[in-house]
């Protein structure tokens, strides 16, 4: 137990509960398209310290993706959950994309991978100036990554670019770069709008600090390239804004939109529309459940932590039991809000902690030393919330690891 200042005040014995009644689907999920944005597992004993090249435990990293696929979800890889720009360097990113795409193809699963501009060295980005030369550098970097993802056989997620945020002079520069990048797409892509709570360097993205103005620019881009866009992932943690944007997308004509075919998954609901993939790790239960005017699909970092529950909920939606589907997702909401609490960009620490408690990685660590991003108190509360919603899948192992973790961090037995 801890007081308001985080001081340890005494121990408490808690008996962990059983895992939830999670099930794996017997066939493809049909009523929602859902991706879990997965993290990477570092090699034990490697120099995965801040600033060092990432050394990845590929066996554990890819085995985690197979568990997600076994539950009927797609994997969104090489994104911010995989520590793009926060420990995963360009060499490791390229290998991750190729390995993950190959593993997905081997089991007929769906994978989409992030394409950004983070191969540009920090000193290069620091030297970029607004104007034609800077925009050309950003565009060429995007093109390189788009081709990497496409050549690997994965669907492209066009990620937000810190370099573009630095050199763009206004909405017209964003349009110019994205026009060029989308021209490279050989199949419909997912556009990613990542908010500053996930990456403060993206302030003013789409050419404005006003969400309304940025949304207008974003929608203009979607309208201009509708046939090349499968969907948009919005990570602003604003449910009302997402619903409004979702309705604007639903009003677009569907004749221009092509179904996506990647691996075993087409856009499995069979309709042709620009999807809204919620990236709202706070409000996902209500957004995925939807209302009488529609629902959000999902591309979520929290799904990497709760994929058994997420899959079971989506199976309920498929069966027409929307009340049960929403109830299952809602049971994990407190856990999601805790993992993604401010500063939100440290949420990867919580994803890795649950992975370690579950026995899915040998040590509690992240590349770049990012596992130090949360306090002991935060992680203890995370374990309590995970137990409360049935997400500790091996309670005896979780108890043993949590006990060892507490002892190591100075909490007396």
N, C-alpha and C positions, 0 to 999 in steps of 0.2 A: 504494500500500500504506500501511496505517496501523498504528501500534503500539497497545498496550493503552490508552494515554491519548488516542488519536485523533490523534496527531501524524503528519503525512505523512513517510514514510520512504523513498520511492522509487517510481518508476512501473513499471508492468508492462504489456506489450503483450499483448492478448488478441484473438484472431480470433473474432468472433461466429459462432455456429452458425446453421443454417437454421431457419425456423419449424417447428413440429411438423406432423405429417400431419393437419391439421385439415380437417374436411369440414362442409358445410352440409347440413341435412336436406332430403330431397325431399318431406316431408310433416310433419304435426304430430308432435311428440314425444308418446309415449303412456304410457310406463311410470312417469314421474315428472312432476310439475308443478314448474316451475322459473322463478323470477324472478331477474333481476339488478338489484340496487339501484344505480342509476346516479348519477353525480355531475353537477354543472353546470360549464360552462366559462365563465370570466369574459371580458368584453370587453377586448381588449388596449388599454392606454392609459387605461382608465377608473379612477376613484378607488375601486378595490376594496380599501380599507384597513380595518383593524379599526374597527368601529362605523359605517362608511358604508353607505348602501343598496347592495344588490347590483346590479351592472350585468352582465347575462348576455349572452354570445355565443350567441344563439338558434340560429343556423345550425349551429354546431359542436355545441352541446348536443343538438339534436334529431337531427342526423346520427349521433351516437353511439348514440342509442336505436334508430335504424333498423338499425344494424349488429347490435345485440343481437337485434332482432326477426328479422332475416334468418337468424340462427342458431337460430331456433325457440324462443328463450326469451321469457318475458314480462319486462316492465320494472316494477320497483317504484320509483315515483317520489316525489319530495317527502318523502323519509325522511332519516334521519341521514346517509346517504352524500351526499345533496344538500345537506348542511350546515344542516339544520333546527336552529335554536338555536345555530349556529356560523358565522354569516355570511349565511345566506339569510333575508332579512326577509319579512314577511307579504305585501307587495305583489308581490315577485318569486315567492313561493311560489304565490300565486293564478294568476299568469300561467303558471308552469311547469305546474301541474295542467291548466289549460285547453289549453295548447299540446300537452302530451304526450298527453292524451286524444284530442285531435283528430287528431294524427299517427297514433296507434294505430288509430283508426277508419278512417283513410284507407287502411290496408294490412291491415285485418282482424286486428290483433294484440292481444295481451292487455296491459292496463296496470292496475295497482293503485296508489293514491296514499294517502299518509299524511294522516290527520286528527288534529290534536292541539289544543293550546291556546296555541300560541306567538304568536298575535296579541295576547295580553295583554301590555301594555308592562311592562318590568322593574319600574317603580315601582308599577304596579298589583299585580303578583305579590308584591312586597315588602310591600305593605300588607295582603295577605290574611291573615285569621286563621282558625284552625280553627273550624268551625261551619257553620250553615245558609247564611249569606250567602256565605262563601267557596266552599262546594260549589255553590251556585246559579251563581256567576260562572263556575266551571270548567265546569259542565254546559252553560251557554249558549255558551261558547266552543267546546266540542266540537261542539255542534249546528251552529253556523255552518260549521265546517270539514267536517263530514259532508255537509251540504247542498251545499257547493261541489263536493266530489268527485263526489257522485252526479249533480248537475246537469251536470257535465262529461262524464258517461258512463263514469267509471272505477269500479273496485271500491274499496271503502273499506278501508284499513288503520287500525285504531284504535291510535294510537301512545300510548306512555306519556307522562304529563303531569308536568312539574316542578311546575306549580301544584297539581295534585292531591296529589302527594307532600308538598307543604307544608301543605295544609289538612286532609288526611284524618286523622281521629283513630284509626282502626282499620279492620279489614276491612269492617265494615258500611258505612263511608263510601265505600269503593271500590265495593262492590256497589250502593249507591244511585246513584252517578254512572253506572256502566256500565249499570245497568238502564235509566236514562233515555236514554243515548246509543244503546244497541242498539235501543231502541224506534223510533228514527228511521230505521233501516236499511231500505232498499227491496229489498235482496238480501243474501245472506250476506257477512259481512265477515271480515277477518283481524285477530285480536288480536295485538298486539305486546308481548312482555315483554322489555324492554331492561335489561341488567344494568349495574351501576355501573362496570364497566370501560369501557363505552361512554359513560356519563353519570353522574358521581358524584352529581349532584343527585337521582337516582332512588333513593337509599338508602331502604330500608324499604318499597319498593313492595309493594302488596297488603296493607299493614298490619303487616308484620313483617320484621325483619332475618334471621329464620330461613327458609332456603330451603324447608324442609319445611312450615312453617306457611303461607308464601306460596303454595306449590304447592297446598295444600289449599283455600285461598281461591280461587285461580285455577280449579281444577277445579270447585268449586261454581258459579262464574260460568258456565263452559262448559255444565255440566249444565242450569242454569236457562234458558239461551238457545240451546240446541243448534241449533234450526232457523234461527237467524240468524247462525251462525258457520260459515264455510267451513273455517277452520283457524286455527292459532295459530303465530306466529313466536316462537321462543325464542332469545334471544341472551345466554346465560349462560356460554358457553365451558366447559360441563360435559357431556361426552358421556354419562356414566353417568346423570346426572339426566335428560337428554333422552330416553334410551332408556326409562327408567322412566315418564316422562310420556307418551311415545308409546304405550306399552302400556296405560296408563290410558285414553287417548283411544280406542284400538282396542276397549276393552271396552264403550264406550258403545253403546247401541242405534242402529242406522243409520236406522231408519224415520223419525226426526225431521229428518234432515239433507237439505237440498235441494241438488241440483247447482248450481254457479255457472255463469252464462252472462254473459260479458263480452266484447264484441267477437267475435273469431273463436274464442275458446277457451272451451269449457266445461271443467269438471273432467274432463280428457280421458281419465282411466283408466276412467270410466264407473261408478265405485262411489260410494256415498253415505256419507261418514264425515267426521268432523272431522280434518282433516289436521294433521300437525305439519310445519311449514315450518322446517327447520333454519336458524338464524341463527348457527351455530357456525363461524366462519371459521378455526378451528384444526382441527377434527375432522370436517369435512364429508365426506371420502372414505368413511370407515367408516359414517357416519350415513346417507348417501345410498345406499350399497351395501346396508346393512341386514343383517338376519339372517333366520333361519327364521320369525320372528314379525312381520316387516314391515320397512319402511324409512321414512326421512324424505324428504319432498319438500324443496324448497329455496327460500329467499328470502335471498340472500347478497350482501353488498357485494363479496366476492372475485370473484363471478361477473362483475362489471362489468370486472374486470381480465383474467379468463381465459375469457371467454365462448366463444372458438373451441374451447378444450380442453373446457370444460364441455359444450358442445353435442355434440362428438364422443363424449364419454363417455356422455352420455345416449342417443345413437343406438346405442351398443354395448349398453346395458341394454335398449333397445327390441328389439334383434336377438337377445336372449337370451344375449349374451356378457357376463355379469356380471363375469367375471375381467378382461376387457379394460377395461370401464367403470371398475372400481375402480382398475385400474393407471393409467389416464390421470389420474383425479382425484388419486391418490396422488402422481403425478409433480409436481403443482403445490402439494403441501401445504407444503413448506418455504417457498415463496414466500408463501403465505397467512399462515403463522405469522410471517414477517418483517414483512409489511405491517401486520399487526394486533398487533404486539408492543406492550408497554406503553411509554408511555401510549397505550392502544388507540384513544382518541378522535381521535388524529392519523392514523389509517389513511387518511383521505381524501387526505393528501399523497402517499402511495404510489400510489393509484389515478390521481391526476392526473399523476404523474411518468411512469407507464407510458403513459398516454394521449398525453402529449407526445412521449415517445420514439418512439411508433408513428405520429406525424404526425396524430393525431386532434384536436389543438388547437394553435393557433399559438404559444402560450407556456406555460411551466411556471408556472402560477399558479392560485390558488383565490380565490373571493370571500372577503372579510374578511381577506385576507392570510394565510390558513391554510397556504399552501404553505411557510411558514417553520417548520412544526411538526416537521420531521425534519432530522437532521444530514446533512452531506455524506457521511460514512462510511456512514450508514444507506442513503442513496440509491444509492451505488455498489454496495453489497452487494445491494440490490434489483435493480439492473440485471444483476448477475452471476447471481442466482437466476432471473430471468426468462429470460435467455439459456439457462440450463441446462435449462429445461423447455420451450423452444421458443416462448416467448411474446413474443419480439421479432419482430414480424411483417414488419418491413422492416429487416433488419440494416444495410444501408448508411446509411439515414437515422438509425437509432438510434445507430450509431457516430459519425456526424457530430455529432449533437446532444449525445451524452454527452461527446465531446471538447471541444465548445464550453462545456458546462456546467462541466467540470473546470477549463478555462482561466479562465473567469469567476470561479470560486471559489478561485483561487490555486494550483492544482496545475500545476506546470510541465510543458510538453509533453515 
